[in-house]
Amino acid sequence: MKPLPRRPGPHPATWLATLMTALLLGACATPPAQPPQPFVPEALRADSRLQAFDEVARMVRDEYVDPRLNGVDWAAITQRYRSKAMLAPSDELFWKELNRMVGELKDAHTRVVSPMEARATRDQRGNHGLRVQPHEGRTLVMGVNGSSQAALLGLRAGMELLAVDGQPVAAWWAQQAQEVRGSSTERSQLSLINHALNSGEVGSRRVLRVRGPEGQEKEITLRQDVLQHPLVRSHLLADGTAYLRFAGFQPAAAAELNLALQRLAGAERLVLDLRGNGGGQLRLTLQLVGWLLPPGSGGSVITRDNKRLTAMAGLLDVTPKLDIPAQPLRLEQPLAVLVDEASASGAEFTAALLQSRGRARLFGTTTCGCLLVVRPSRGLPGGGQLLLSEADMLIDGSRRIEGVGVVPDEAVFADPAALLRGRDAVLEAARTWLAQQPGRPTPKAPTAAPSNSSTSTPTAAPS
């Protein structure tokens, strides 16, 4: 009996196509990723409070960059705050008391954050995107994030702020000034009050009464929401001027920042807008400087008793070095840098170094005066964190910015009336100066860079 003929099997290519189709269909059927669960801090026990308090007191005493602790009597301060913190009626107020205690150092970077501040998910972090400032007896809106709810509802830079949540703005401001912690300068205190204005639990409401350009008053109710904040903004203007602005020296901005610099390298002149830039990662700060200055040292780092900073039980030296690395191109066109009171930390380092080297002319107002090196946050019992300044910076080996700030070459205050008309007096002054400068040199190819041993130690922004 003859065997039955075998049916031919599927061709290998057909089998592979079927498998890929099944995999693709399966991928399409995969449910979308769920957002992380909201963070809920655990209630603090009394012993955890005591341990957290003692740990903060000890680390500041033994590890703060200045062994004299900026001239304060730390023992007396800790004694004064101990009962206030331990008897605080809520965990939130306990962490605030600890933050106020380290604020006695008058250092914008050294601070204590609560577990909620440290570990809240993105959907729990809100910001109204506003910057306000007293000026000649009035409180003015000096900045509104273009993607904020406030901008959507018609709040504009240049408007006068009259009341916050039904309280006259003068009384509200005085109350906030009493409640915020100490900081490096009055300008840094201003940033803390702005933080109080902008912060709040997502879903909460803030009611602002403002006066517009024609003297009309209106009330705007803002619901606290997640702020969509573009990290990098760049434009090549019709007159050949390049404009570059970014929110901070954050790792997420690195790739976009490098692409923007490459795209703008051929411009006739360049505006670097560091207004409102609160700093961030030291390594990224040095990388930006490398696009604008030749490789070499940008200054020196001063640690407590000139001791190295270490990790892994002393096995790893993490003392930062201010080495400027070579980049794919070095931009040498005329450069104007815009700064204001909210320019802090890495933004101040960049502005000060470019100014000291004669590479740029600075426009705007004196910067925060908040430039110290902060190690990554230390975990505390109960889930809070301490950020502690462990090093100071000297620009070009001698110029200290902490507590002083960077004074612009040309002081320009953003006139509120001009802001309401859509004009930026600081940018206009910079463009006027740039138009008078000689033409653009050809961008230079990279040269050999020194060994860059900089760590990723962040230069943290003011709280």
C-alpha positions as CSV (number, residue, x, y, z in Angstrom):
1,M,0.0,0.0,0.0
2,K,1.4,3.3,-1.0
3,P,1.8,5.9,1.7
4,L,-0.3,9.0,1.4
5,P,1.5,12.0,0.0
6,R,2.6,14.6,2.6
7,R,1.1,18.0,2.5
8,P,3.8,20.7,2.1
9,G,4.4,22.8,5.3
10,P,4.3,26.6,5.3
11,H,7.2,28.3,3.7
12,P,9.6,29.7,6.4
13,A,9.0,33.3,5.2
14,T,5.2,32.8,5.6
15,W,5.7,31.3,9.1
16,L,7.9,34.3,10.2
17,A,5.3,36.8,8.8
18,T,2.6,35.1,10.7
19,L,4.6,35.2,13.9
20,M,5.4,38.9,13.5
21,T,1.8,39.7,12.9
22,A,0.7,37.8,16.0
23,L,3.4,39.7,18.1
24,L,2.3,43.0,16.7
25,L,-1.4,42.3,17.4
26,G,-0.5,41.2,20.9
27,A,1.5,44.4,21.4
28,C,-1.5,46.4,20.3
29,A,-3.7,44.6,22.7
30,T,-1.3,45.4,25.7
31,P,-3.1,47.8,28.0
32,P,-1.5,51.2,28.4
33,A,0.8,51.8,31.2
34,Q,-0.9,53.0,34.3
35,P,0.2,56.2,36.1
36,P,2.1,55.6,39.3
37,Q,0.0,55.5,42.5
38,P,0.0,58.7,44.4
39,F,2.6,58.9,47.2
40,V,1.1,58.8,50.7
41,P,3.6,59.4,53.5
42,E,3.4,57.3,56.6
43,A,2.7,58.9,60.0
44,L,5.8,59.8,61.9
45,R,6.4,58.1,65.3
46,A,7.8,60.2,68.1
47,D,11.1,58.3,68.0
48,S,11.4,58.9,64.3
49,R,11.0,62.6,64.8
50,L,13.7,62.7,67.4
51,Q,16.1,60.6,65.2
52,A,15.4,62.9,62.1
53,F,16.0,66.0,64.2
54,D,19.3,64.7,65.7
55,E,20.5,63.5,62.3
56,V,20.0,66.9,60.7
57,A,21.6,68.7,63.7
58,R,24.7,66.4,63.5
59,M,25.2,66.4,59.8
60,V,25.1,70.2,59.6
61,R,27.5,70.5,62.6
62,D,30.0,68.0,61.2
63,E,29.8,68.3,57.4
64,Y,28.6,71.8,56.4
65,V,31.0,73.5,54.0
66,D,31.8,76.3,56.5
67,P,33.1,74.8,59.8
68,R,32.1,78.1,61.4
69,L,28.6,77.5,60.2
70,N,28.4,81.0,58.7
71,G,28.9,82.5,62.1
72,V,25.7,81.2,63.8
73,D,25.5,79.5,67.2
74,W,24.3,76.1,65.9
75,A,24.0,74.6,69.4
76,A,21.7,77.4,70.5
77,I,19.7,77.2,67.3
78,T,19.1,73.4,67.6
79,Q,18.1,73.9,71.2
80,R,15.6,76.6,70.3
81,Y,14.0,74.5,67.5
82,R,14.0,71.1,69.3
83,S,10.8,71.6,71.2
84,K,9.1,73.5,68.4
85,A,9.8,70.6,66.0
86,M,9.0,67.8,68.4
87,L,5.7,69.4,69.5
88,A,4.6,70.4,66.0
89,P,0.9,69.5,65.6
90,S,1.4,67.7,62.3
91,D,4.2,65.9,60.4
92,E,4.1,68.5,57.7
93,L,4.8,71.3,60.3
94,F,7.5,69.1,61.8
95,W,9.4,69.0,58.5
96,K,8.8,72.8,58.0
97,E,10.4,73.5,61.4
98,L,13.4,71.4,60.4
99,N,13.7,73.4,57.2
100,R,13.4,76.7,59.1
101,M,16.1,75.5,61.4
102,V,18.7,74.9,58.7
103,G,17.5,78.2,57.1
104,E,19.2,79.9,60.0
105,L,22.4,79.3,58.1
106,K,21.2,81.7,55.4
107,D,22.0,79.3,52.7
108,A,19.5,78.8,49.8
109,H,20.8,75.3,49.0
110,T,20.9,73.6,52.4
111,R,17.4,72.6,53.2
112,V,15.1,69.8,54.5
113,V,12.3,68.5,52.4
114,S,9.3,66.5,53.6
115,P,8.6,62.9,52.3
116,M,5.8,64.3,50.2
117,E,8.1,66.9,48.6
118,A,10.8,64.3,48.0
119,R,8.6,61.5,46.6
120,A,5.4,63.0,45.2
121,T,4.6,61.7,41.7
122,R,4.5,64.0,38.8
123,D,0.7,64.2,39.0
124,Q,1.0,65.4,42.6
125,R,3.3,68.3,41.7
126,G,1.6,71.5,40.8
127,N,2.8,75.0,39.9
128,H,1.0,78.1,38.7
129,G,3.9,79.3,36.6
130,L,4.0,82.9,38.0
131,R,6.7,85.3,39.2
132,V,5.8,88.4,41.1
133,Q,7.9,91.1,42.6
134,P,7.4,94.3,44.6
135,H,8.3,97.5,42.7
136,E,7.8,101.1,43.6
137,G,5.1,100.4,46.1
138,R,3.2,97.9,43.9
139,T,3.4,94.1,43.5
140,L,3.8,93.3,39.8
141,V,3.4,90.1,37.8
142,M,6.9,89.9,36.2
143,G,6.5,86.5,34.5
144,V,3.8,84.1,33.4
145,N,4.7,80.7,32.0
146,G,3.2,80.6,28.5
147,S,1.8,77.1,28.9
148,S,0.3,77.7,32.3
149,Q,-3.4,77.9,33.3
150,A,-2.8,81.5,34.4
151,A,-1.7,82.5,30.8
152,L,-4.7,80.7,29.4
153,L,-7.1,82.7,31.6
154,G,-5.5,86.0,30.6
155,L,-2.9,86.8,33.3
156,R,-0.1,88.8,31.7
157,A,3.3,90.0,32.8
158,G,3.1,93.7,33.8
159,M,-0.3,93.4,35.6
160,E,-0.5,94.5,39.2
161,L,-1.3,91.9,41.8
162,L,-3.9,93.3,44.3
163,A,-5.0,90.3,46.4
164,V,-4.3,86.7,47.0
165,D,-7.2,84.5,48.2
166,G,-9.1,87.5,49.3
167,Q,-6.2,88.9,51.4
168,P,-4.7,92.3,50.3
169,V,-1.4,91.6,48.7
170,A,0.6,93.7,51.1
171,A,-0.7,91.7,54.1
172,W,-0.3,88.4,52.2
173,W,3.3,89.3,51.3
174,A,4.2,90.3,54.9
175,Q,2.8,87.0,56.2
176,Q,4.8,85.0,53.7
177,A,8.0,86.9,54.5
178,Q,7.5,86.0,58.1
179,E,6.9,82.3,57.4
180,V,9.5,81.4,54.8
181,R,12.9,80.1,56.0
182,G,16.1,82.1,55.9
183,S,18.1,82.2,52.7
184,S,21.3,83.5,51.0
185,T,20.0,86.9,50.0
186,E,16.9,89.1,49.8
187,R,16.6,88.0,46.2
188,S,16.6,84.4,47.3
189,Q,13.9,85.2,49.8
190,L,11.9,86.6,46.9
191,S,12.1,83.2,45.2
192,L,10.8,81.5,48.3
193,I,7.8,83.8,48.5
194,N,7.1,83.1,44.8
195,H,7.4,79.4,45.6
196,A,4.7,79.8,48.3
197,L,2.5,81.6,45.8
198,N,2.9,78.9,43.1
199,S,2.8,75.8,45.2
200,G,-0.2,73.9,46.5
201,E,-1.8,70.5,46.4
202,V,-3.0,69.5,42.9
203,G,-6.7,70.3,42.7
204,S,-6.6,73.2,45.2
205,R,-7.6,76.7,44.1
206,R,-5.9,80.1,44.3
207,V,-7.9,83.3,43.7
208,L,-5.9,86.3,42.4
209,R,-7.2,89.8,41.9
210,V,-5.2,91.8,39.4
211,R,-5.3,95.2,37.7
212,G,-4.9,95.3,33.9
213,P,-3.4,97.9,31.5
214,E,-6.4,100.1,31.4
215,G,-6.9,100.1,35.2
216,Q,-9.6,97.6,35.1
217,E,-9.6,95.0,37.9
218,K,-10.5,91.3,37.5
219,E,-10.5,88.1,39.5
220,I,-8.8,85.0,38.2
221,T,-9.4,81.6,39.9
222,L,-6.6,79.1,39.3
223,R,-6.9,75.4,39.9
224,Q,-3.6,73.9,40.8
225,D,-2.5,71.6,38.0
226,V,0.5,69.9,36.6
227,L,2.5,72.6,34.7
228,Q,3.6,71.6,31.2
229,H,7.0,73.3,31.1
230,P,9.1,73.2,27.9
231,L,12.7,72.7,28.9
232,V,14.4,74.4,25.9
233,R,13.2,77.3,23.7
234,S,15.3,78.5,20.7
235,H,14.7,80.8,17.8
236,L,16.7,82.1,14.8
237,L,15.4,85.7,14.3
238,A,15.0,87.5,11.0
239,D,18.0,89.8,11.7
240,G,20.4,86.8,12.2
241,T,20.2,86.8,16.0
242,A,19.9,83.5,17.7
243,Y,17.8,83.3,21.0
244,L,18.2,80.4,23.5
245,R,16.4,80.0,26.7
246,F,15.9,76.9,29.0
247,A,14.3,76.2,32.3
248,G,17.3,74.7,34.1
249,F,20.4,72.5,33.9
250,Q,18.4,69.3,34.1
251,P,19.6,66.0,32.5
252,A,16.3,65.8,30.5
253,A,17.2,69.0,28.7
254,A,20.8,67.9,27.7
255,A,20.0,66.4,24.2
256,E,17.6,69.2,23.2
257,L,20.1,71.9,24.4
258,N,22.9,70.4,22.4
259,L,20.7,70.2,19.2
260,A,19.7,73.8,19.7
261,L,23.3,75.0,20.0
262,Q,24.3,73.2,16.9
263,R,21.3,74.6,15.0
264,L,22.1,78.2,16.1
265,A,25.9,77.9,15.6
266,G,25.8,79.8,12.3
267,A,23.9,82.8,13.6
268,E,25.4,86.3,13.5
269,R,24.9,86.9,17.2
270,L,23.5,85.1,20.2
271,V,21.2,85.8,23.2
272,L,21.4,83.4,26.1
273,D,18.4,84.0,28.3
274,L,19.1,82.7,31.8
275,R,16.2,84.6,33.5
276,G,14.4,82.3,35.9
277,N,16.9,79.5,35.5
278,G,17.4,78.1,38.9
279,G,20.4,75.9,38.1
280,G,20.7,72.1,38.3
281,Q,23.4,69.6,37.4
282,L,27.0,70.8,37.5
283,R,28.1,68.6,34.7
284,L,25.5,69.9,32.3
285,T,26.4,73.5,33.3
286,L,30.0,72.9,32.4
287,Q,28.9,71.3,29.1
288,L,27.1,74.4,28.1
289,V,30.1,76.6,29.0
290,G,32.2,74.3,26.8
291,W,30.2,75.6,23.7
292,L,31.1,79.1,24.5
293,L,34.6,79.0,26.0
294,P,37.8,77.1,25.3
295,P,38.6,74.0,27.4
296,G,40.3,74.6,30.7
297,S,39.5,75.3,34.3
298,G,36.5,77.4,35.2
299,G,37.5,78.0,38.8
300,S,38.1,76.2,42.0
301,V,36.0,74.2,44.5
302,I,36.5,74.9,48.3
303,T,35.5,72.1,50.7
304,R,35.4,72.0,54.4
305,D,38.9,72.1,55.7
306,N,40.0,71.4,52.1
307,K,39.1,67.8,52.5
308,R,37.9,65.7,49.6
309,L,34.3,64.6,49.3
310,T,33.9,60.9,49.2
311,A,31.3,58.2,48.7
312,M,31.2,54.4,49.3
313,A,32.7,54.6,52.8
314,G,35.5,56.8,51.5
315,L,36.6,54.6,48.6
316,L,35.3,57.0,45.9
317,D,36.4,60.6,45.5
318,V,33.4,62.7,44.4
319,T,34.9,66.1,44.8
320,P,33.7,68.1,41.8
321,K,36.2,69.8,39.5
322,L,35.3,72.8,37.3
323,D,36.9,71.6,34.1
324,I,35.3,73.0,30.9
325,P,35.1,70.2,28.3
326,A,35.5,70.6,24.6
327,Q,32.3,70.4,22.6
328,P,31.6,69.6,18.8
329,L,31.8,73.4,18.1
330,R,32.8,76.5,20.0
331,L,30.5,79.4,19.3
332,E,32.3,82.7,19.1
333,Q,29.7,85.2,17.9
334,P,28.9,88.3,20.0
335,L,27.0,87.1,23.0
336,A,24.5,88.8,25.3
337,V,23.3,87.0,28.5
338,L,20.0,87.9,30.2
339,V,19.7,87.5,34.0
340,D,17.4,88.4,36.8
341,E,16.8,87.8,40.6
342,A,15.7,84.2,39.9
343,S,18.9,83.3,38.0
344,A,20.6,81.0,40.5
345,S,23.2,78.4,41.0
346,G,24.4,76.9,37.7
347,A,22.9,79.9,35.8
348,E,25.0,82.2,38.0
349,F,28.1,80.2,37.4
350,T,27.6,80.4,33.6
351,A,26.9,84.1,33.6
352,A,29.8,85.0,36.0
353,L,32.3,83.0,34.1
354,L,31.3,84.4,30.7
355,Q,31.4,87.9,32.2
356,S,34.8,87.4,33.9
357,R,36.4,86.1,30.7
358,G,35.0,89.0,28.7
359,R,33.1,86.6,26.5
360,A,29.6,88.1,27.1
361,R,27.8,91.3,28.2
362,L,25.2,90.8,30.9
363,F,21.8,92.5,30.9
364,G,19.0,92.6,33.5
365,T,19.2,92.7,37.3
366,T,21.5,91.2,39.9
367,T,21.2,87.4,40.3
368,C,20.1,85.4,43.3
369,G,23.6,85.0,45.0
370,C,22.9,81.3,45.5
371,L,26.0,79.3,44.3
372,L,27.1,76.3,46.4
373,V,27.7,72.7,45.6
374,V,25.2,70.3,47.2
375,R,25.7,66.5,47.5
376,P,22.7,64.3,46.6
377,S,20.0,64.4,49.3
378,R,20.5,62.3,52.4
379,G,17.6,60.2,53.6
380,L,16.3,60.9,57.1
381,P,14.3,58.7,59.5
382,G,10.6,59.1,58.6
383,G,11.3,59.6,54.9
384,G,12.4,63.3,54.7
385,Q,15.6,64.4,53.1
386,L,18.5,66.8,53.9
387,L,20.3,68.6,51.1
388,L,23.5,69.9,52.5
389,S,26.0,72.4,51.0
390,E,29.4,70.7,51.1
391,A,31.5,72.9,48.8
392,D,31.8,76.5,47.6
393,M,32.8,77.8,44.2
394,L,35.3,80.5,43.2
395,I,34.9,81.7,39.6
396,D,38.4,81.9,38.1
397,G,39.8,81.1,41.5
398,S,38.9,84.3,43.3
399,R,35.3,85.5,42.6
400,R,32.7,84.3,45.1
401,I,29.0,84.5,44.0
402,E,27.2,83.0,47.1
403,G,25.6,85.8,49.1
404,V,26.6,88.4,46.5
405,G,25.1,87.5,43.1
406,V,26.3,88.5,39.6
407,V,25.8,92.2,38.8
408,P,25.0,92.7,35.1
409,D,27.1,95.0,32.9
410,E,23.9,96.9,31.9
411,A,21.2,97.1,34.6
412,V,17.7,96.9,32.9
413,F,14.5,96.4,34.8
414,A,11.6,95.0,32.8
415,D,9.2,97.9,32.7
416,P,5.7,96.7,33.5
417,A,4.0,99.1,31.1
418,A,6.2,97.7,28.3
419,L,5.5,94.2,29.4
420,L,1.8,94.8,29.0
421,R,2.4,96.0,25.5
422,G,4.3,92.8,24.7
423,R,7.7,94.4,24.9
424,D,10.7,93.0,26.7
425,A,13.0,95.8,27.7
426,V,15.9,93.5,28.7
427,L,15.9,91.6,25.4
428,E,15.6,94.9,23.5
429,A,18.7,96.3,25.3
430,A,20.6,93.2,24.5
431,R,19.7,93.2,20.8
432,T,20.6,96.9,20.5
433,W,24.1,96.2,21.9
434,L,24.5,93.1,19.7
435,A,23.6,95.0,16.6
436,Q,26.6,97.3,17.2
437,Q,29.1,94.5,17.5
438,P,31.4,93.2,14.7
439,G,30.4,90.2,12.6
440,R,30.4,86.6,13.6
441,P,33.7,84.5,13.6
442,T,33.5,81.1,12.1
443,P,32.6,78.5,14.7
444,K,35.7,76.5,15.8
445,A,36.2,72.8,15.7
446,P,36.9,71.1,19.1
447,T,40.4,71.2,20.6
448,A,41.9,68.8,23.1
449,A,40.1,69.0,26.4
450,P,41.7,68.4,29.8
451,S,40.8,65.3,31.7
452,N,37.3,66.0,32.9
453,S,36.8,64.4,36.2
454,S,33.7,66.3,37.1
455,T,31.1,64.2,38.8
456,S,27.3,64.5,38.4
457,T,27.1,66.3,41.7
458,P,24.3,68.7,41.3
459,T,24.5,72.4,42.0
460,A,21.0,72.5,43.4
461,A,18.5,75.3,42.8
462,P,17.0,77.3,45.6
463,S,13.9,75.8,47.1
